[in-house]
Amino acid sequence: MELYQLRQFTAAARLENMTRAAHELNVAQPAISKTIRHLENDLGVELFERTGKGLRRTEAGDILLRYAQQILQAEEDARREIAESAQQAGSLCICALSLSEQIGEILSGFTRVCGDIRFRVTTTPEQSDLLLDSAVSREEIPADAELLGSEEICLAVPSSHRLAEQGSVALSELTEDSFIVLRNSHSFRQVSEHIFHATGLNPRIAIECDSAALQNRLISLGMGVALVASNAWQHAQQSSDIRLLHIRDADCRRYLYIRTLSRYQTRGMRDFKAYLRRFFTNFQV
């Protein structure tokens, strides 16, 4: 087996579609089909079941995928360690399932303090080095992850809202209000659903949007209310036309953590994790 074969097989197995795999790898689709056929002939088994919608891995495909991922990760680790020994600028792939609104500031701050490094930010854990995510409680944090801190989840309302001048609010008072939610943040959606369930509120979702900036603008225009992470919101110096209210009928916090996905930890990765710890020093734990 050649490494290029394993890369093409892994992409096809992950995406369950040869056309999408070819697009991702920037190769012709027939080349991937030929690679898969050669692997199947070499191993004497079928790696995929061909369906009308794409591919489905066989048991043999699952086995090969497990080993292929380990082999490709080992190759990447070797390249990184060699580059580090030659004192070359490293690279770091970060999966930011949480903190997407602050990741730009985090990366620029790290670069100013610790020097040059190539970053790639994604929303998929596969082939990422570090995972930034959040949980609804300490107990939900993976055993191999490190807690960075926690922050309060508050209710953001327009300054013209009937409750805007109150310091705190019960979500049970908002049964008739429209909520604006972020549809591209799975982690924050989980936290929000946990809070809604705890307070017994079945929210009326009026708008789903893809960016915190748009959510902020819609709230300031009086289009609805939203649950927001208080530290991240205030740190970004959001609109003065919005008020943040404490939620008093539930324990409303999210717990931020970092998880190492790559087996080899480069110097850049160690430095970045140390910077994150300093960045979150002021976050309440």
C-alpha positions in Angstrom: 0.0 0.0 0.0 1.1 3.5 -0.8 0.4 6.5 1.3 -1.5 8.2 -1.5 -3.8 5.2 -1.7 -4.5 5.4 2.0 -5.2 9.1 1.8 -7.7 8.6 -1.1 -9.3 5.7 0.7 -9.6 7.6 3.9 -11.3 10.6 2.2 -13.7 8.3 0.4 -14.5 6.4 3.6 -15.0 9.6 5.6 -17.2 11.4 3.0 -18.9 8.2 1.8 -18.7 9.6 -1.7 -15.9 9.4 -4.3 -16.8 12.6 -6.1 -16.6 14.6 -2.9 -13.4 12.9 -1.9 -11.9 13.7 -5.3 -12.9 17.4 -4.9 -11.4 17.5 -1.4 -8.1 16.0 -2.6 -8.1 17.9 -5.8 -7.8 14.8 -8.0 -9.9 13.3 -10.7 -12.8 11.1 -9.5 -11.7 8.1 -11.8 -8.3 8.2 -10.0 -9.9 7.5 -6.7 -12.2 4.8 -8.1 -9.1 3.1 -9.6 -7.2 3.4 -6.2 -10.1 1.7 -4.4 -10.3 -1.1 -7.0 -6.5 -1.7 -6.6 -6.8 -1.8 -2.8 -9.7 -4.2 -3.0 -7.9 -6.5 -5.5 -4.8 -6.4 -3.3 -6.7 -7.3 -0.1 -9.1 -9.7 -1.8 -12.1 -8.1 -0.2 -14.7 -5.3 -0.9 -14.0 -2.2 1.1 -17.3 -0.5 0.2 -20.9 -1.3 -0.7 -21.9 0.8 -3.6 -25.4 2.4 -3.0 -27.5 4.7 -5.0 -26.5 7.7 -2.8 -22.8 6.8 -2.5 -20.6 4.4 -0.5 -21.1 2.4 2.7 -18.0 0.8 4.4 -17.9 -2.9 4.8 -16.5 -4.5 7.9 -13.2 -4.8 6.0 -13.4 -1.1 5.1 -13.9 -0.2 8.8 -10.8 -2.2 9.7 -8.7 -0.6 7.0 -9.9 2.9 7.9 -8.8 2.4 11.5 -5.3 1.4 10.5 -5.1 3.9 7.7 -5.8 6.8 10.1 -3.1 5.6 12.4 -0.6 5.3 9.6 -1.4 8.8 8.2 -1.2 10.3 11.6 2.2 8.7 12.2 3.4 10.1 9.0 2.2 13.6 9.9 3.8 13.2 13.4 7.1 12.2 11.8 7.1 15.2 9.5 6.3 17.6 12.4 9.0 16.2 14.7 11.6 16.4 11.8 10.5 20.0 11.1 10.7 20.9 14.7 14.1 19.4 15.1 15.2 21.7 12.1 13.6 24.6 13.9 11.1 25.3 11.1 7.8 27.1 11.6 5.2 24.5 12.5 1.5 24.2 11.8 -1.5 23.6 14.0 -5.0 22.6 13.0 -7.7 23.6 15.6 -11.2 22.4 15.6 -13.2 25.2 17.2 -16.6 23.8 18.1 -16.9 26.5 20.7 -15.2 29.9 21.0 -15.5 30.6 17.3 -16.3 34.2 18.2 -13.0 34.6 20.0 -10.7 32.3 18.0 -9.4 35.2 15.8 -8.3 37.2 18.9 -6.7 34.1 20.5 -4.7 33.3 17.4 -3.5 36.8 16.8 -2.5 37.2 20.5 -0.6 33.9 20.4 1.2 34.9 17.3 2.3 38.3 18.8 3.6 36.5 22.0 5.0 33.3 20.7 6.0 33.9 17.1 5.1 32.5 13.7 3.1 29.4 13.2 0.7 28.3 10.5 -2.9 27.8 11.7 -5.8 26.1 10.2 -9.2 26.4 11.9 -12.0 23.9 11.1 -15.3 22.7 12.6 -14.5 19.0 12.1 -12.4 17.0 14.6 -11.0 14.6 11.9 -7.3 15.3 11.3 -7.3 18.2 13.8 -4.6 18.6 16.5 -6.7 20.3 19.1 -10.4 20.5 19.9 -11.9 23.5 21.6 -15.4 22.7 22.9 -17.8 23.2 25.8 -20.0 21.0 28.0 -23.1 21.6 30.1 -21.4 20.4 33.2 -18.0 19.3 34.5 -19.2 15.7 34.4 -19.8 16.0 30.6 -16.1 16.9 29.9 -14.2 14.0 28.4 -11.7 12.3 30.7 -8.7 13.2 28.5 -9.7 16.9 28.2 -8.5 19.9 30.2 -10.9 22.3 31.7 -10.1 25.9 30.7 -12.8 27.7 32.6 -16.5 28.3 32.7 -18.7 31.2 31.8 -22.3 32.3 32.6 -24.9 32.0 29.9 -27.2 35.1 30.0 -30.2 36.3 28.2 -29.5 39.1 25.6 -32.5 41.4 25.0 -32.8 44.7 23.1 -32.7 47.8 25.3 -36.4 48.4 24.4 -37.5 45.1 25.8 -40.0 45.1 28.7 -37.5 43.3 31.0 -34.3 45.2 29.9 -34.0 47.2 33.1 -34.1 44.1 35.3 -30.9 42.6 36.6 -32.2 39.1 36.3 -35.0 37.2 34.6 -36.8 33.8 34.8 -37.0 32.2 31.4 -40.6 31.2 32.3 -41.4 34.9 31.7 -40.4 34.6 28.0 -43.0 32.2 26.7 -44.3 34.7 24.2 -40.9 36.0 23.1 -39.1 35.1 19.9 -35.6 33.6 20.1 -32.7 34.1 17.7 -30.4 31.1 17.7 -27.1 30.2 16.0 -27.6 27.1 13.9 -24.0 26.5 13.1 -22.8 26.0 16.7 -23.7 22.5 17.8 -22.0 22.8 21.2 -23.8 26.0 22.1 -27.1 24.6 20.9 -26.6 21.7 23.3 -26.0 24.1 26.2 -29.1 26.1 25.2 -31.3 23.0 25.0 -30.1 22.0 28.4 -31.1 25.4 29.9 -34.4 25.4 28.2 -35.1 21.9 29.4 -34.1 22.8 33.0 -36.4 25.8 33.0 -39.3 24.0 31.3 -39.4 26.5 28.5 -40.3 25.5 25.0 -38.8 28.5 23.1 -40.4 30.0 20.0 -37.5 30.0 17.5 -38.1 32.9 15.1 -34.7 33.2 13.4 -31.7 31.0 12.9 -28.5 32.6 11.7 -24.9 31.6 11.1 -22.9 34.4 12.8 -22.8 35.9 16.3 -22.5 39.4 14.6 -25.7 38.9 12.7 -27.4 37.6 15.9 -26.3 40.7 17.8 -27.6 43.0 15.1 -31.0 41.3 15.0 -31.3 41.6 18.8 -30.4 45.3 18.7 -33.1 45.8 16.1 -35.7 44.3 18.4 -36.2 41.1 16.3 -35.9 38.8 19.3 -33.9 37.6 22.3 -31.1 35.1 22.6 -29.0 33.1 25.0 -25.4 34.2 24.8 -22.1 33.4 26.6 -21.5 36.4 28.8 -17.7 36.6 28.8 -17.4 36.1 25.0 -20.2 38.6 24.4 -18.7 41.3 26.6 -15.2 40.6 25.4 -16.3 41.3 21.9 -17.7 44.7 23.0 -21.1 44.0 21.5 -23.9 46.6 20.9 -24.8 49.0 23.6 -28.4 48.6 22.4 -28.5 45.2 24.1 -28.8 44.3 27.7 -27.5 41.1 29.3 -29.7 39.6 32.0 -28.9 36.9 34.5 -31.1 33.8 34.4 -32.3 33.0 37.9 -34.4 29.8 37.3 -31.5 27.5 36.2 -27.8 27.0 36.6 -26.7 28.6 33.4 -23.1 28.0 32.7 -21.0 26.3 30.0 -17.6 24.6 30.7 -14.9 25.2 28.2 -12.2 22.7 27.6 -9.4 21.7 25.3 -8.7 18.2 24.1 -5.5 17.0 22.3 -6.3 14.9 19.3 -2.9 14.5 17.8 -0.6 11.9 19.3 2.6 13.9 18.9 2.6 17.3 20.7 4.9 19.8 18.9 6.5 22.7 20.7 4.0 25.0 19.0 1.1 22.9 20.3 2.5 23.0 23.9 3.0 26.7 23.6 -0.5 27.3 22.3 -2.1 25.3 25.1 0.0 27.3 27.7 -1.2 30.5 26.0 -4.9 29.3 26.2 -4.5 28.7 30.0 -3.3 32.2 30.4 -6.0 33.6 28.2 -8.7 31.9 30.3 -7.1 32.9 33.7 -9.9 35.4 34.3 -12.7 33.0 33.4 -14.6 31.7 36.4 -14.0 28.0 37.0 
